[in-house]
Amino acid sequence: MGRLNIRLDAMSAPASIAPADPVRDLASRIFVELVCRNIVVTDSAAEVKCSPENLAKISFKLADIFQRVEVAIKAPSMPKNQEFDMKAASLPGWEAEVPK
């Protein structure tokens, strides 16, 4: 039997992969947790105590609030001047002289 050689490198990789939406990701995890907590399983059936649509809405609201609060909490420790251009800055004395 012949051997199949497949070479994957940076050129054959997709140009860009869409980043995951952190709110959607968190909302889906919250939704699964809420559904698990709101389901009653009997011998013959499974019943969800709350509407799955309402649980989904609550999940997205909670995830959005969580993300906003996280940003607010992290804000004081984030860099303050993100538009600072190091190349344009004049820093006399920082360039080492090369001995001749």
N, C-alpha and C positions, 0 to 999 in steps of 0.2 A: 504494500500500500504506500502511496505517496505521502509526503509530509507537507503540511500546510504551514507556511511561515507568514505570520502577520506582524508587521512592524507598526507600532503606534508611536508617534512623536508629537511634538508641539504643533507641527504643520497639519497633522491629520486630526487634531482635537477640534471640537467645535469652537468657533470664534469667541462666543461668549455664552455663558450659562446664566440664565436669569437668577438673581439672588432670591433666596427664599424670603417671603414676607413674614417678618417676625410676629406681627399681630395675628396673622392667619394661623401661623404655627402654634402660637400660644393658645389661641381660641380653640383650635382643634383638640389640644390636650385638655383644656378645661372642659370642653364639650364631652369628651369621652369620660372624664371623671364624673361630671354631673349625671350623665346617662347611667353610669354604673351605680350611682347612689340613688337614682330615682326609678329603678326597675324592680319589679316584684315577680319572681319566678315561682310558679306553682307546678304541680305534676302535669297539668295539661296546657298551660299557657304562660306567656310572659306579658306583663302589663307595665307600661311606663306611666308613672304617676303624674308626670307633667308633660306638656306638649313638647315634642322634640324641636319644633320650630322656636318655641319660647326659650328652650335651653340653648339653642344655637345663638339666638339674639343676645341672651345674657352672657354667653361665652365671649362673643365679640366685644360687648361693652366692657366686661371685666378685663379682657386682654388689652383693649385700647387704654383704659384707665391705668392699668399696670405699667404699660410702656411710657405713658406721659409722666407718671410719678417717678419712674426709674430715671428718666432724662432729667427731671427737676432735682432729684437727689444727687445725681452725678455731676450736675452743672458746676458746682463750686470747685470741683477738683479737675475740671477740664481746662485746657489751655485758653488763656484769655484773648490773646492776640494772634489768631490763626492766619491773619493776612500779612504777617511780618515776613519780609523777603530778606533772607540771609545774604543773598548775593548783592543786594543793593545797599546793605548796611556797611558803614565805614567803621571798621574795628582796628584803629591804629595800635600797633604793638602786638597784634596777634599773629602776624606773619613772621615766621622765623627766618632770620637771615641765613643764607647758605654761605658757609666759610669758603674762601677762595683758595 
